[in-house]
Amino acid sequence: MSDNEPNNLISFGIFEADLRAGELRRNGSKIRLQDQPFQVLALLLARPGELVTREELRAKLWPADTFVDFDHGLNAAVKRLRDALGDSAENPRFIETLARRGYRFLAPVSVHGASAKQEPSRIPPANRFWRLAAVVAAVLVTGVVVGWHAGHRSVASVRFTERRLTSNPENDPVISAAISPDGNYLAFTDRTGCFLRQLATGETHPIAIPDNGKTYFLSWFPDGSHVLATRAASPGEQPSLWSVSVFGGSPRKLIDAAERGVVSSDGSQIVFVRGDYSHQEIWQVQSNGEQAHKILGEPGDNVEALVLSPDGRRIAFVLSRFQIGWDDAEISLNIHDLHSQDLSRILSTSRLRSALAWTPDNRLIYSLGELPPNSQNDTNLWAIRVDARGVHTWGAPTRLTSGSDAKMRASISADGRRLIYLRGAEYPAVYVAQLEAAGSRLSPLQRLGLDERRNLPYTWTPDGKSVIFTSDRDGVFHLFKQAVDQPAPDLLVGGDQSVILARLNADSSAILYGVNPDPNDTERRVRLMRLPLSGGTPQLVLAEPGINNFQCARLPSTVCVFTTFSSDHLAFFMFDAATGKKNVLTQIAGPEWFLHNWTLSPDGSTIAMSKKHRVPGPAVIRLYSVATGKDRTLTLPSWSGIACLDWAADGRTLWVSASSPTGIQTLLSVDLHGRARPVLTESERDLGWAIPSPDGRRLAIWEASGNSNAWLLEGF
């Protein structure tokens, strides 16, 4: 191939365009795309970041002697292309519309093939930049202000430069990363320790921390020689804040029961997060660890991200607040004045995520989830300007990144020119294993499908041959069924709202599944539906606000139970899976009611429950009698941090995911006397729940592999 011929392959995100074959692929799988939409894509990919005018596209797609409704034809071609990419005109990740002018390709691209001699084309070549700059200058000379503004937007859109700073492999993700105040160093942590990297040379040294605790969040002191580290001795212990020298020396603990601390620009104050899941507060303390006091926080709050303003007078934070309903948090970006105590809500949307930075020129950089059909885990960085008092925003938000992964934990240099953030993805996958040696060990895990989306198993078909699971491969969570020897799943339930749970009814004739609240339902009710396994139309069983779990026993028992969140307790109800009639069973109140997870025994006699998330001390399982209301406890002295639990098929043991004393995630078989036997350990991947087949011969387990690396953005 000559140097003048186009490159064969161009990749962007999870997509790859084969220009010679005229094919578009997603994760290696061919996507059907007609010729004209593909020609539009090819022309946009040839000039990433640049305006491609409608006239240029017309000349490419239709010869001069062709008589068609050009506007309608081009609009239709672009729409089909966007549909194939899962893109939208309102919130573009790949193709931006420039009104009445044309289109621009937003995402970074990489070229491959015989003539791919250049580096990945993240910005247009320099000669194109200067040609565009010359046009802008000419327009300025003529005084056409509107034309200058349009050209300026084009230059701004291509001046971003983005590069990866770390190269951690899958299952050893970068956990936290922060850029030094002078912008010259990167401090980061992974599973093996803490490190300091010089950005100019890439030279990297470990940051010495003597004990075996885990460091999972870093920020810098303004002196550039110390970092503020969030550390925990073990998974079950509360974290604490430490001052750590990047050049050596003994770390110094500043305050207990504190995490995600951020230091003011003058080094005098620290703001941090205190509390556990759904009960988190923001606190302030002097940098020597004295005079700690609460700023704000209420029961039900989770602090997703926290930063100080450059002058240290305000904090910005992303808060997810408890709402009635599964997966239905109210998430907001707020600014709080530390002196006047004024609170301003800047943005409110359930798509906000956990990246936040405040630039010296008063822009807030935040992370926003993409719209369906993109994965709910795909997020990108945006910026919005706020006034000097942090009360009002002005101008439209500006997109800073594109790509089908998550952007997390932003950090910015003191001059605001360099932004560090994590890019990564974690995809729970379903694995199937045979139970061997009377259930004492598992066969090697067999992955069910190879797609890179979130897949969560909930039950089996009655014959134990197929797993029923949810997956967000279509953007929102849908319900699927897949046999253990089947290469791809069958769709059972689609729609616009996510399916959140699935169980069999007592006689195993139907699947019960939950659907997130309809956007128009002011009561925010989760709908519990019934789908016959033999086929047919789903039917509504009941609808209640706050349903978070439901299960049925197996015949001869007909007991079915569901629970709902309320403002201060977890309520248990027995219900009829045919009529939806319900009766109150019991409730859990108290300060940690929201931490409880539970599972119903196959005979319907007992509910096993435990507190999930970070709970100090030995793991405890509570066994509650459905008939008498009495309970007893099982204590697991050598284990902590129960993540989830499910009954074995025979009802004689429980499958429990917990942490060992050294923090290793382990799947345990726990008998009804509290004796725990490890059957699976996982030191690299996140370990979820285990669902037994009805005959007890197999387990469906989810494990999540993940990757995460630090990236640098400049020119924003």
Secondary structure, 3 states (H helix, E strand, C coil): CCCCCCCCEEEECCEEEECCCCEEEECCEEECCCHHHHHHHHHHHHCCCCEEEHHHHHHHHCCCCCCCCHHHHHHHHHHHHHHHHCCCCCCCCCEEEECCCEEEECCCCEEECCCCCCCCCCCCCHHHHHHHHHHHHHHHHHCCHHHHHHHHHHHHHHCCEEEECCCCCCCCCCCEEEECCCCCEEEEEECCEEEEEECCCCCEEECCCCCCCEEEEEEECCCCCEEEEEEECCCCCCCEEEEEECCCCCCEEEEECCEEEEECCCCCEEEEEECCCCCCEEEEEECCCCCCEEEECCCCEEEEEEEECCCCCEEEEEEEECCCCCCCCEEEEEEEECCCCCEEEEEECCCEEEEEEECCCCEEEEEEECCCCCCCCCEEEEEEEECCCCCCEEEEEEECCCCCCEEEEEEECCCCCEEEEEEEEEEEEEEEEEEECCCCEECCCEECCCCCCCEEEEEECCCCCEEEEEECCCCCCEEEEEECCCCCCEEEECCCCCEEEEEECCCCCEEEEEECCCCCCCCCEEEEEEEECCCCCCEEEEEEECEEEEEECCCCCCCEEEEEECCCCEEEEEECCCCCCEEEEEEECCCCHHHEEEEECCCCCEEEEEECCCCCCCEEEEEEECCCCCEEEEEECCCEEEEEEEECCCCCEEEEEEECCCCCEEEEEEECCCCEEEEEEECCCEEEEEEECCCCCEEEEEEEEEEEEEEEEECC
